[in-house]
Amino acid sequence: MNRNWRLEITLGILVLITIGAVLGEKYILHSTLVITPDSNYTVRAYDDVPSGGNSSVELLSTSGFEWRCTVRDKYAYPFCEIEIFFDPNRVHGVDLRNYSKIRVWLDYEGPNQTLRMYLRDFDPTYSKVEDTSSTKYNQIEFSTERLKNHVVEFSLNDFFVANWWVVNYKIPPELSHPQFENTTIFEIQTGNTNALGDHHFKLHRVELIGQQISTEKWYLSILVVWLCIFITFLSYRVALLTKEVTLQRKYTRELAEVNALLDAHEKE
């Protein structure tokens, strides 16, 4: 096969691969982090007793995400919650920066009109291992009416940092935005309505949906690959032209020598 034809076919294949990479970006880069009762994460139920309250909470299954609690009014902000730890030591979590959505399958029975969800991030700038509340409380609060279909979905852009945490830990404005690069805890808590009484939760599944790398990095990678291809092609063409020029010069020199020899013979 002619060398030029081989080159054109190779470039054509690369163009088709690039088109496929652009059109199939969502499918190629799709990534999901799944949390289920079978995920072997450490789970802890928590209530307001350490804060001076008298609510109570109980895990109904040691291997599953089902719990019930009774919220009482001794504490100013009574609550109960469940914590799922990506790292039992609360230090080395998971990087969620490339995830854009969270989907939660949850059954709830109780008087609360809202529930609260946290993705808590550990950053040595403000977090201390010995202080369990120093992890950043990235939160979202939603109406229990949204659980009629037993599943809710939110964008991670909808999360905000709990104001009480910012105030308590004297966090400066530049650090008061949501962070997800080292998420150590996923948490579901009774909401802000302080509804007293019995609450029953059963968490079936949590999905964090995103991409393995960002769209910007994906297109930058394609650009870098094509830049490398262009440099390789240019180097190949320069080497080929250099070889052709060298051969042409050699041929011209040999031809000049032959002509000189013929001229000498003619003169003789």
C-alpha positions as CSV (number, residue, x, y, z in Angstrom):
1,M,0.0,0.0,0.0
2,N,1.2,3.5,-0.9
3,R,2.8,5.3,2.1
4,N,0.4,8.4,1.7
5,W,-2.6,6.1,1.6
6,R,-1.5,4.5,4.9
7,L,-1.1,7.9,6.5
8,E,-4.6,9.1,5.3
9,I,-6.3,5.9,6.5
10,T,-4.6,6.3,9.9
11,L,-5.7,9.9,10.2
12,G,-9.2,8.9,9.2
13,I,-9.4,6.3,11.9
14,L,-8.1,8.8,14.5
15,V,-10.8,11.4,13.4
16,L,-13.5,8.7,13.8
17,I,-12.2,7.8,17.3
18,T,-12.2,11.5,18.2
19,I,-15.8,12.0,17.0
20,G,-16.8,8.9,19.1
21,A,-15.0,10.3,22.1
22,V,-16.9,13.6,21.8
23,L,-20.3,12.2,21.1
24,G,-20.0,9.4,23.7
25,E,-18.5,11.5,26.4
26,K,-21.3,11.0,28.9
27,Y,-21.2,7.2,28.5
28,I,-17.5,6.8,28.5
29,L,-16.9,9.0,31.6
30,H,-20.0,8.0,33.5
31,S,-19.1,7.0,37.1
32,T,-21.3,5.9,40.0
33,L,-20.5,5.5,43.7
34,V,-23.1,3.3,45.3
35,I,-23.9,3.0,49.1
36,T,-26.1,0.1,50.1
37,P,-26.5,-2.0,53.3
38,D,-24.1,-4.5,51.7
39,S,-21.3,-1.9,51.2
40,N,-19.7,-2.8,54.5
41,Y,-19.5,0.9,55.6
42,T,-19.4,1.7,59.3
43,V,-22.8,2.9,60.5
44,R,-23.7,4.8,63.7
45,A,-27.0,6.1,65.0
46,Y,-26.8,9.4,66.9
47,D,-29.2,11.5,69.0
48,D,-29.1,14.8,70.9
49,V,-28.2,13.3,74.3
50,P,-24.5,14.4,74.1
51,S,-25.9,18.0,73.6
52,G,-28.1,17.8,76.6
53,G,-31.2,16.4,75.1
54,N,-33.2,13.3,75.9
55,S,-34.1,12.0,72.5
56,S,-33.4,8.3,71.8
57,V,-32.4,6.4,68.7
58,E,-32.0,2.7,67.8
59,L,-30.6,0.9,64.9
60,L,-33.0,-1.8,63.9
61,S,-30.6,-3.8,61.8
62,T,-26.8,-4.1,62.4
63,S,-26.3,-5.0,58.8
64,G,-28.8,-2.5,57.2
65,F,-29.7,1.1,57.2
66,E,-32.9,1.1,59.2
67,W,-33.4,3.0,62.4
68,R,-36.1,4.6,64.6
69,C,-36.0,7.3,67.1
70,T,-38.1,9.3,69.5
71,V,-37.5,13.0,69.5
72,R,-38.2,14.8,72.8
73,D,-38.1,18.5,73.7
74,K,-35.5,18.8,76.4
75,Y,-32.8,20.1,73.9
76,A,-33.5,23.4,72.1
77,Y,-32.9,21.7,68.7
78,P,-33.8,18.1,69.2
79,F,-32.8,15.6,66.5
80,C,-31.7,12.1,65.6
81,E,-29.6,10.9,62.7
82,I,-27.7,8.1,61.1
83,E,-24.0,8.4,60.0
84,I,-22.4,6.3,57.3
85,F,-18.6,6.5,57.4
86,F,-16.5,6.3,54.3
87,D,-13.6,6.2,56.8
88,P,-14.2,5.0,60.4
89,N,-11.4,7.4,61.5
90,R,-13.1,10.3,59.8
91,V,-9.9,11.4,58.1
92,H,-9.4,9.8,54.7
93,G,-12.7,10.0,52.8
94,V,-13.7,9.9,49.1
95,D,-13.2,12.6,46.5
96,L,-16.6,13.7,45.2
97,R,-15.6,16.7,43.1
98,N,-16.3,14.9,39.9
99,Y,-19.8,13.9,41.0
100,S,-22.7,16.1,40.1
101,K,-25.8,14.4,41.5
102,I,-26.9,12.4,44.5
103,R,-29.9,10.0,44.4
104,V,-31.4,8.6,47.6
105,W,-33.9,5.8,48.1
106,L,-35.5,6.4,51.5
107,D,-38.6,5.3,53.4
108,Y,-39.7,7.7,56.2
109,E,-42.6,7.6,58.6
110,G,-43.0,10.4,61.2
111,P,-44.2,13.9,61.9
112,N,-41.2,15.8,60.4
113,Q,-42.1,18.0,57.4
114,T,-38.4,18.2,56.3
115,L,-35.3,16.0,56.5
116,R,-31.7,17.0,56.4
117,M,-28.8,15.4,54.5
118,Y,-25.1,16.0,55.0
119,L,-22.0,15.3,53.1
120,R,-19.3,16.0,55.7
121,D,-15.8,17.0,54.5
122,F,-12.5,16.7,56.4
123,D,-9.9,19.4,55.7
124,P,-6.9,19.8,58.0
125,T,-7.3,23.6,57.6
126,Y,-10.3,23.6,60.0
127,S,-10.9,19.9,60.9
128,K,-9.4,18.1,63.9
129,V,-9.5,14.4,64.4
130,E,-10.3,14.7,68.1
131,D,-13.3,17.0,67.3
132,T,-15.9,15.0,65.5
133,S,-18.0,18.1,64.7
134,S,-15.1,20.0,63.0
135,T,-15.8,18.3,59.7
136,K,-17.5,20.7,57.3
137,Y,-21.3,20.2,57.2
138,N,-22.3,20.4,53.5
139,Q,-26.0,20.2,53.8
140,I,-29.3,20.2,52.0
141,E,-32.8,20.2,53.5
142,F,-35.8,18.9,51.7
143,S,-39.5,18.3,52.2
144,T,-40.7,14.8,53.2
145,E,-43.4,15.3,50.5
146,R,-40.7,14.6,48.0
147,L,-40.4,11.0,49.4
148,K,-43.8,9.9,48.0
149,N,-42.0,8.0,45.3
150,H,-39.4,6.8,47.9
151,V,-36.6,8.4,46.0
152,V,-35.1,11.9,45.8
153,E,-32.4,13.4,43.6
154,F,-30.4,16.6,44.1
155,S,-27.5,18.3,42.4
156,L,-24.4,18.7,44.6
157,N,-24.5,22.4,43.6
158,D,-27.7,22.6,45.8
159,F,-25.7,21.9,48.9
160,F,-24.6,24.7,51.2
161,V,-22.5,24.9,54.4
162,A,-24.5,24.9,57.6
163,N,-24.5,28.4,59.1
164,W,-24.3,27.2,62.7
165,W,-21.1,25.4,61.8
166,V,-19.5,28.4,60.2
167,V,-20.4,30.5,63.3
168,N,-19.3,28.0,65.9
169,Y,-15.9,27.4,64.2
170,K,-15.3,31.0,63.2
171,I,-14.8,30.0,59.5
172,P,-13.6,32.9,57.3
173,P,-15.7,33.6,54.2
174,E,-13.2,32.2,51.8
175,L,-13.5,28.7,53.5
176,S,-17.3,28.8,54.0
177,H,-18.2,27.3,50.6
178,P,-19.1,23.6,50.1
179,Q,-16.2,21.2,49.7
180,F,-16.3,17.6,48.5
181,E,-12.7,16.6,47.9
182,N,-12.4,14.5,51.1
183,T,-15.9,13.5,52.1
184,T,-15.8,11.2,55.2
185,I,-19.4,10.9,56.3
186,F,-22.9,10.7,54.7
187,E,-25.6,11.6,57.1
188,I,-29.4,11.8,57.3
189,Q,-31.0,13.7,60.1
190,T,-34.5,14.8,61.2
191,G,-35.2,18.3,59.8
192,N,-35.5,21.8,61.1
193,T,-39.2,21.6,62.1
194,N,-38.2,20.0,65.4
195,A,-41.2,17.6,65.2
196,L,-41.5,15.7,68.4
197,G,-42.5,12.0,68.5
198,D,-41.6,8.8,66.8
199,H,-39.6,8.6,63.5
200,H,-38.9,5.6,61.4
201,F,-36.3,5.5,58.6
202,K,-35.2,2.9,56.1
203,L,-32.4,3.8,53.7
204,H,-32.3,1.4,50.7
205,R,-29.6,2.9,48.5
206,V,-27.6,6.0,47.8
207,E,-26.0,6.8,44.4
208,L,-23.5,9.5,43.7
209,I,-23.5,10.1,39.9
210,G,-20.8,11.9,38.0
211,Q,-17.8,11.5,35.7
212,Q,-14.4,9.9,36.1
213,I,-12.9,13.1,35.0
214,S,-14.4,16.5,34.3
215,T,-15.6,17.5,30.8
216,E,-12.9,20.2,30.6
217,K,-10.2,17.7,31.3
218,W,-11.7,15.2,28.8
219,Y,-11.6,17.8,26.0
220,L,-8.2,19.0,27.1
221,S,-6.9,15.4,26.9
222,I,-8.3,15.1,23.3
223,L,-6.6,18.4,22.4
224,V,-3.3,17.2,23.9
225,V,-3.6,13.9,22.0
226,W,-4.2,15.7,18.7
227,L,-1.3,18.1,19.5
228,C,1.0,15.1,20.0
229,I,-0.3,13.6,16.7
230,F,0.4,16.8,14.9
231,I,3.9,17.1,16.4
232,T,4.6,13.5,15.5
233,F,3.2,14.0,11.9
234,L,5.2,17.2,11.5
235,S,8.4,15.5,12.7
236,Y,7.8,12.6,10.4
237,R,7.2,15.0,7.4
238,V,10.4,16.9,8.3
239,A,12.4,13.7,8.5
240,L,11.0,12.5,5.2
241,L,11.7,15.8,3.5
242,T,15.2,15.9,4.9
243,K,15.8,12.4,3.6
244,E,14.4,13.4,0.2
245,V,16.6,16.6,0.1
246,T,19.7,14.5,1.0
247,L,19.0,12.0,-1.7
248,Q,18.3,14.8,-4.2
249,R,21.6,16.4,-3.3
250,K,23.4,13.1,-3.6
251,Y,21.8,12.5,-7.0
252,T,22.7,16.0,-8.2
253,R,26.3,15.6,-7.0
254,E,26.6,12.2,-8.8
255,L,25.0,13.7,-11.9
256,A,27.5,16.6,-11.8
257,E,30.4,14.1,-11.5
258,V,29.1,12.1,-14.5
259,N,28.7,15.2,-16.6
260,A,32.2,16.4,-15.6
261,L,33.6,13.0,-16.6
262,L,31.7,13.1,-19.9
263,D,33.1,16.6,-20.6
264,A,36.6,15.4,-19.9
265,H,36.2,12.5,-22.3
266,E,34.7,14.7,-24.9
267,K,37.6,17.1,-24.7
268,E,40.1,14.2,-25.0
